[in-house]
Amino acid sequence: MTDAMSSPTPAEQPVPGKGSLLTQDGRTRKRNAAEARFKGYGIGAICIGMLMLTILVFNIVSRGAGAFQQTFVTVDVTLLEAKLDKKGNRDPADLRKVSTFGYAPLLRTAFEDKVTAEGLATELSAKKMAGILSAGAPAQLRDFVLADPTQIGSTVTFEFLASSRVDGYLKGRVSRDSIANDKKISPEQLDFVDQLIAAGAIQKRFNLAFITGADSSDARPEAAGMGVSMVGSLFMMLVVLALALPIGVAASIYLEEFAPKNWVTDIIEVNISNLAAVPSIVFGILGLAVFINYMHLPTSAPLVGGLVLTLMTLPTIIISTRASLKAVPPSIRDAALGVGASKMQSVFHHVLPLAAPGILTGTIIGLAQALGETAPLLLIGMVGFIASNPPDSIASGLLDPNSAMPAQIYEWAKRADPAFYERAWGGIIILLVFLITMNTIAVILRRRFERRW
C-alpha cells in the first residue's frame, strides 16, 4: 500500500511544458542544427579528399604499371666464327675490334632462320625484321661474346628487348592508326609481330631491369631504369642524415634548454621559421653559388645534392625537435635537478631520451620531404646522367656524377617518346613506395617509443 501511494499515477507524471529542460527552445535547435551541419561539412570534406586521393592513386598506378612489364623477343642466334673471330684464336683484343655493327648481320640472319623454321609469311627484309628489336640488342650480343668467347661457333638462344613501339603495341599504347606517320615502325612489322606472338617468340613479363637498371639514351627508352638514380638518392639521404640530424638536434637543444631568452634568440627563432617556408629552388641557387661556383665541388655529385638538401631539411628538424623537447613535462627536469643532477645531465639523461620519438619522427619526415625534392637538384645539374654501372665505393658514390629519383622522373617526363612518359609514371610509383615506407617507419617508431603522461 505504501508503494502504491508513493508511485505517481500517470496523471501525476511531469509534463514537459514551457521552460522545461526536456523541451528544446528555438536557440538550442538552431545550435544543434549548426553542429550537425558542421559535422556533415567535415564528413563531406573527408569524403572529397579521399575521392581525390583515390583518383590520383588510380591514375598513377594505371599509367605507371606498364613500366614494370617489358616485351622480350626470343631468337636463336648463330655466332659465326667468320664474323666474330676471323683468326680463330679467341684473343679478347681481337674480339673487341668487332663493333656492334659487326653483330647486326647476325641478328638479321637469325630472323631469316626464324621465319624459315616457323613457316612465317612476311615480305619484310631482314633489316626490317630485326628492326623490332631494341637498338641495344647488338651491344647485348657483343657483351655476351666478350664475356664467354667459347660460345663462338655455336647457336645460342637470346631474349632481347623489343623496341619501344613493339612494346607499346603489346601494351595498347601504340595502334595501327597511331603509327600512320611513324618512321620507326610500319604496319607490316606489326603483322610480323603478331605472327611471332602466335609462335611464342614474343612475350611480355615483369621487367626487373626497370628497378635495377640505369637511364638510357633517347634511342633506347625500353632499356631505361631507375636503379642508378635510386643509388644516387640513397647517397644523398646518407649525407642529409649524417649532417642534418646532429646539427639540427644540437641547435634545438641549445635553443630550447640553454639559450637565454633575449632578442638575439628571438631573431634566430624567427629566421628558422622563415627558412622552413623558403621555396626549395632558393636552396638550389644557394648550393650552386656556394658549393659549386665558390667551393668547386663536383657538379651533379650526390655530395652536393646532399649538402643542399641538408640546408633545406635543417629548419624542419629543428622545429620538430624543439616541439618534442617542449612536450616533456617540466616535472622531469625538476625531479632530475632535485636529486642533484646538473643541467646538462637532466637534459641528456632524462629529457632527450623522452623526446627521442618525436625527434625520430621529425627527422624521418624531413628526409622524406628531401627525397621528393626536384628543383634544387636541377640547379646543381643532377638531371638524368646516363650511368651504366652503380658506384663501386662510397667515395665514388658521393663524388661521381649521378641523378636522383625526382630528377630522373622529371627528365623522363620531358622526353618525346611515350615510353619515357610511361617510365616517368613508373618512377613516381617507386618514389611513392619510398615515401610511404619512410612515413610508416616514422609512425611505428613514434608508437613504439611514445610515452603518455
N, C-alpha and C positions, 0 to 999 in steps of 0.2 A: 504494500500500500504506500509505503514511503517512496519507493522507486517510482511508482505511478504518479505520485504527487510531485516528485522532483523533476520528472521529464516533461518539457513543454509540449503542449499539443500543437498540431500543425498550424492551427490558427494563431498560436503564440510565437511561431518562428519569426526571427527578424526579417523583415522585407527590405531589400535594398531600395533606398529612396534617394531623394535629392541630398547631395552632400555625403553619401555613404562611400566608404573606402572600396566597396565592392563594385562600384559603378565608375567607369572611366568618363571623365569630363572631356570636353572638346579639345583642350590643350594637350591632354595626355594622349588622346587618339592621334592628334597630329604628330606628336613626338614619336610615338610608336610607328606610325606610318613612315616618318622620315628615316627612322632607324632601319626599317625593313627595306626602304628604297636604297639606302646606303649599302646595306648588306647585298642587295641584288646587284648594285653597281660593282661592288668588289668581286662578286662571283662572275659577273659578266666580263670584267676586265681580265680575270684569270683565264676564263674560257677563251677569250680572244687571243690572249698571249699564247696559250697552249696550242691554239689552232695555227697561229702564225709560225710557232716553233715546229709544229708537225709538218706544215707545208715546206718550211725551209729544209728540214732534215730529209723529207721525201725527195725534194729537188736535188739536194746534194748527193744522196745515195743513188738515185735513179740515173743521174748524169755521170757519176764517177765510178759506179760499179764496173762498167766496161773496161776501165783501165787495169783491173785486176785479172782480166782474161785476155789472152792473146791467141792469134791464129798461127799455127805451125804447119809447114809443108814437109812431108816425109818423102825423101828422094834417095835413091841408091846412086852413089857417085863412084865412078871408077877412077882411081888416082893413077893416071897413066905416067909411067916412068919416063917416057919420051918427052912429056911436057914439063915434068917437075924436077927430074934429075937426069939430065942427058948423059952425064959422065958415069952415073951409076955408083958413085962412091958414098952416097948418103952424107956428104960433108955439109954440116949446118951452114957454113959460109956460102956454099953454092946454092943451097936450098933457099936462103934468104934473098938471093938475087932475083928469084921469081916473084914478081909483084902480084898484086891481086888481079891485075888484068890478065895474067897468065892462067889464073884459076877460073876465070869466067867461061872459057870454052868447055871446061869440064862440066859445068852446070848445064850448059846448053845441050851437050851430048847426053847428060843424064835425063833430061826431059824428053829428048827424042827416043831414048830407050824406054822411058816410061810409057810414052804413047804407043810404042810398038808392043810392049809387053801387055798392056791393059786393053789394047784394041780401041783406043780413043779416036774419035773423029774430030779433027781440027785442021784448019788451014793456016794456023799461025806458024810463023817462023820460029826457029829455035830461040832466037834472041827475045822474041815477044813472049814465048812460053816462060823463059827464065825471068822475064820482067815482073812476074807475080811475086817474086821473092824480094826480101828486103835488100837494100843496097849494101848492107853489111854481110851478106851471105858469102861472097868471095873471101872476105877477111876472116870469117869464121872457118872456112875451109883451109885457108893458109895457116891459121894458128894451130889447127888440128895436125896438119902435116909437120909443122916445125916442132910440135910437142912430141910427136911419135913418128919419126921418119920410116920406121919399119912397116908402116901401113901402105907405103908407096907400092903400086903394082896390084893392089887388091881393090875390091869393091866394098865400100862402107856405106851403111845406111845413116843418113843425116836427117836431123829435124831443123829446118831453117825457119826463121821468122818470115811470115808473109808480109808483103808491102802494106803500108797504111791503108791504101784503097781496098785491097782484098780483105784486110781485117775489118774495115768499116762496112764492107759488103756483107760479111757474116754477122755483124752486129746490128745491121739495119741502118747504119749511119750513111751508107752510100747506096744509091739505087741507080738503075739504068738511065733514068731520066736526069739524075743529077750529074752524070758523067758525060753529058752530051758534048760539052766543050772542054773536057778534061784530057790533057795530053799525057797524063801519067798512066791511064788505063783505058781500055776500049771495051765495048760490049762483047767482042769476040773473046777477049781474055776472060771476061766474066763467064761466058759459056764454057770455056776451058776449066775455069774454077769449079763450076757446077759438076762437070764430069769427074774432076779429081775428088770432090766431096763424095760423090756417089761411089767412087773407087776406094774411099777410106784413106786417101793420101793427104787430105786437109782436115785438120781438127782444131777446135777451139777449146782451150783449157786454161787452168789457173796460171797466172804469169808471176812467178816468184821474182823474176828479174826486175819487175817494176818496184819492188820493195828494196831489193839489194843492189840494183844497178846504178849507173851514173847517167848524167844527162847526155844527150846525143845532138848531132847536127840537125839542121833543118831537113836534110835529105833522108834521115832515118828516124822519124818520130816513133816508129814502132819499137825502137830499141831504148827509148828514154826511160830512166828510172829515178827513184828518189833516194837510193841508198847513200850516195856520197853526200848529198845535201843534208841527210839526217845525221851523218857523222859530223858535218860542219856545225849543225845546230847543237849537237852534244858537246863539242869542244867549247862553243860559246857559252853554254849553260854552266860548264865547269868553271870558266873564268868568272862568270857572274856570281856563282855560288861561293867561290873562293875569296872574292873581293867584297861583294855587297853584304853578305851575311855578317862577317866580323866587324866591318866598318859601320854598318847600319845598327847593329846591336850595341856596339860600344858607344856610338853617338847617342843612341836612345837612353842608355843607362846614365850617361853623364847629364844629359838634359833633364831627365826625369828625377834623378836621385841626388845628384851632386851639384849641379849648376845653380848659382844664385839667381833669384827671380828679380831681374832688373831689365832695363831697356835693351841691353845687348842680347840677352836670351830671347826677349820678345821679338826682336828683329830676325834672329835666327829661326825661330819657330814660324814666323810669317813667311820667310823665304822658303822654308821646307815645304810648307803647304802650297805655296805658289809653284814650286818646282814640280810638285805632283800633278799639276794641271797644265804644264807646258806641253805643247804638241811634240810628238816624238821626232818629227823631222828636224826640230831645232837641235836636239841632241845629235842627230846625224851631221848637221852642219858643224857643230862644235867638234865632233870627232874627226871630221875631215880637216878642219883647220888646225887642231892641236896634235892629234895622234899621227896624221899622215903628212900634212904640209910642214909642221913645225918639228915633230919628233922623228919624222921619216920612218915610221913603222911600215911594214909591207902592206901594200894595198890589197884589199879583198881577203885579208887574213882573218881567221876566226878570233885571233887575239884582239885585233882592233874592234871587231864586232862585239866581242865580249866586254871590252872596256866601255864602248858606247852604251851598251845595254845596262852595264853596271851603273853608270851615271843616271840612267833613266829609272832604274829599279830602286835606287837608294831611298828616295823620298817615300815610296810605298812601304818599304821595310821599316823605316824609322817611325812612320806614323802608326803602323800596326803594332810595332814593338812597344811604343810608348803607351798605346791603349792597353796592351796586355799588362804592362807594369802597373798602370793605374788601377786595373781591375783587382790586383792583390790587396786584400784588406789591410788598412793601416795597423790593425792589431798584430799582424805578423811581424811587422817592423818593430813595434813597441815591445813585443814579447822578447824578440831577439836582443834588443838593446837592454831590456830589463834584466836579462841573465848575464850581462857583461860582454856581449858581442860588440865589436866595433861596427861603424857604419858600413865599411867595406864587407865585413863578414855577414852582416844582416842582409845586404843586397845580394851577394854572390852565393851564400849558403842557403838562403831562405826565399827571398823574393824572386830571384831569377829562375830557380827550378820550378816554382809555381807558375811563372809566366811563360814557361817554355812552350806549352801547347799553342798559345796564341802567337808566339814568335815563329814557330814552325809553320803555322797556317799562313801567316802573312808572308813569310819567305817563299813558300811554295806558290802562293797566288801571284806574288811578284815575278817569280820565274816563269809561270805560265803566261803572264802578260808579256814578258820579254820574248818568250818563244814565238809568239804570234806577230811580233812587230816586223814591218817590212820597210817603211820609209827610211829609217836610219841606215839600214843595210844597203839600200840602193845608193845612197850618197857616198858610201865608202867603197862602192864597186863590187859588192857581193851579188852579182846578177847572173847566176847560172853558168859558172865556168864548166867547161867540158872536161871532167876529170875521169880518167879511165880506171883508176885504182884508188882504194881508200888509203889514207896515210899509214905509213909503216912504223911511226913512232909518235910520241906525244909532241916532240918539238915540231915535226913536220905537220902534225895535225893542227897546231896552233899558228904556225907561220906560213904554211903553203897556201896559195890562193884556193878558195873554196866557195861554196854557196851555202845557203841555209834554206830550210823548208819554205818559209814565206816568200823569200826572193825567188826560189825556183818555181813556185806556183805562179808568181807574177810574170816571170819570164815565159812560161808556157802559155799563159793566158793571152799574151800579146802576139804570139806567132800565128801565122796564117793557116797552117794545116789543122783541120778539125781534130786530128788525132792528138795534137798537143793540147787542144782545148779539153778533150776528154781526160787527158792525164792531169790537167790542172784541177779538175773536179776530184779525181782520184787522190791527188796530193792533199786537197782540202780534207778528205776523209781521214787520211793518215794524221794530219795535223790535229784534227778534232779528237782523234783517239788519244793522242798525246796529252792534249789539254784536259780532256775528261779524266784521264788517268791521274794527272797531277792534282786536279781538284778533288778527286776521290781520295787520294792519299792524304790530302790536307784535312778532309772531313774525318777520315779514320783516325789520324793522329790526334786531332782535337778531341774526338770522342774517347780515345784510348787514355789520354793523359789528363783530361779535364777534371777539375775538382769543383764541387759545388760547396758554396759557403753557407 
